[in-house]
């Protein structure tokens, strides 16, 4: 018998699927595409919704941090989320490297 997934977890899974869909769409867009800003905004909202449902979701915190790092000029915002994730998973080498890169970008 399959274990029932609680509604909150089901919503988190749905949101991660939406994020993956937005990320796939981004791969197909050019920098000057008029849809770009809307897709980026939607992607940020999706990650924030996941974090609202599960503030200790390391994957969402990490991906939101990466999102801000990739956008440039948002390294401080990236650091907030990456450091929250690192507090939950202190030995995570990927997070350590991302934080180092964000701090380096800040100068």
C-alpha positions as CSV (number, residue, x, y, z in Angstrom):
1,X,0.0,0.0,0.0
2,X,1.4,3.3,-1.1
3,X,2.0,5.9,1.7
4,X,-0.4,8.8,1.3
5,X,1.4,12.1,0.8
6,X,0.1,14.9,3.0
7,X,-1.5,17.9,1.2
8,X,1.4,20.3,2.0
9,X,4.0,17.8,0.6
10,X,1.8,17.3,-2.5
11,X,1.7,21.1,-3.0
12,X,5.5,21.3,-2.6
13,X,6.0,18.6,-5.3
14,X,3.6,20.5,-7.6
15,X,5.5,23.7,-7.1
16,X,8.9,22.0,-7.8
17,X,7.4,20.7,-11.0
18,X,6.2,24.2,-11.9
19,X,9.8,25.5,-11.2
20,X,11.2,22.8,-13.5
21,X,8.8,23.9,-16.2
22,X,9.8,27.5,-15.8
23,X,13.5,26.6,-15.9
24,X,12.9,24.7,-19.1
25,X,11.1,27.7,-20.6
26,X,14.0,29.9,-19.7
27,X,16.4,27.7,-21.7
28,X,14.4,28.5,-24.8
29,X,14.2,32.3,-24.3
30,X,16.7,34.9,-25.5
31,X,17.8,37.7,-23.2
32,X,15.6,40.2,-25.0
33,X,12.5,38.1,-25.1
34,X,9.5,40.0,-23.7
35,X,8.4,36.9,-21.7
36,X,11.7,36.6,-19.8
37,X,10.9,39.0,-16.9
38,X,7.5,37.3,-16.3
39,X,9.0,33.8,-16.2
40,X,11.8,34.9,-13.9
41,X,9.3,36.6,-11.6
42,X,7.1,33.4,-11.6
43,X,10.1,31.3,-10.8
44,X,11.0,33.4,-7.8
45,X,7.4,33.3,-6.6
46,X,7.4,29.5,-6.9
47,X,10.6,29.1,-4.8
48,X,9.2,31.5,-2.2
49,X,5.9,29.6,-2.0
50,X,7.8,26.4,-1.3
51,X,9.8,28.1,1.4
52,X,6.6,29.5,2.9
53,X,5.2,26.0,3.1
54,X,8.5,24.4,4.3
55,X,11.0,27.0,5.7
56,X,13.6,24.3,6.2
57,X,13.4,23.0,2.6
58,X,17.1,23.0,1.7
59,X,16.6,22.5,-2.0
60,X,14.2,25.5,-2.3
61,X,16.5,27.7,-0.3
62,X,19.5,26.7,-2.4
63,X,17.7,27.1,-5.7
64,X,16.4,30.5,-4.7
65,X,19.9,31.5,-3.7
66,X,21.3,30.2,-7.0
67,X,18.5,32.1,-8.8
68,X,19.6,35.4,-7.3
69,X,23.3,34.6,-7.9
70,X,22.6,33.9,-11.6
71,X,20.7,37.1,-12.0
72,X,23.6,39.2,-10.8
73,X,23.4,42.3,-8.7
74,X,21.4,40.2,-6.1
75,X,24.2,38.6,-4.3
76,X,23.1,39.9,-0.9
77,X,19.7,38.3,-1.4
78,X,21.3,35.1,-2.6
79,X,23.5,35.0,0.6
80,X,20.4,35.2,2.8
81,X,18.9,32.1,1.4
82,X,22.2,30.2,0.9
83,X,23.2,30.8,4.5
84,X,19.8,29.7,5.8
85,X,20.3,26.4,3.8
86,X,23.8,26.0,5.1
87,X,22.6,26.3,8.7
88,X,20.3,23.3,8.0
89,X,23.0,21.4,6.2
90,X,26.4,22.7,7.5
91,X,28.6,20.2,5.7
92,X,27.1,20.8,2.3
93,X,30.1,21.6,0.1
94,X,27.9,23.0,-2.8
95,X,26.4,25.5,-0.4
96,X,29.8,26.5,1.0
97,X,31.0,27.1,-2.6
98,X,28.0,29.1,-3.6
99,X,28.3,31.3,-0.5
100,X,32.0,31.8,-1.2
101,X,31.1,32.9,-4.8
102,X,28.4,35.2,-3.6
103,X,30.7,36.9,-1.1
104,X,33.4,37.2,-3.8
105,X,30.9,38.8,-6.1
106,X,30.0,41.3,-3.4
107,X,33.7,42.2,-3.2
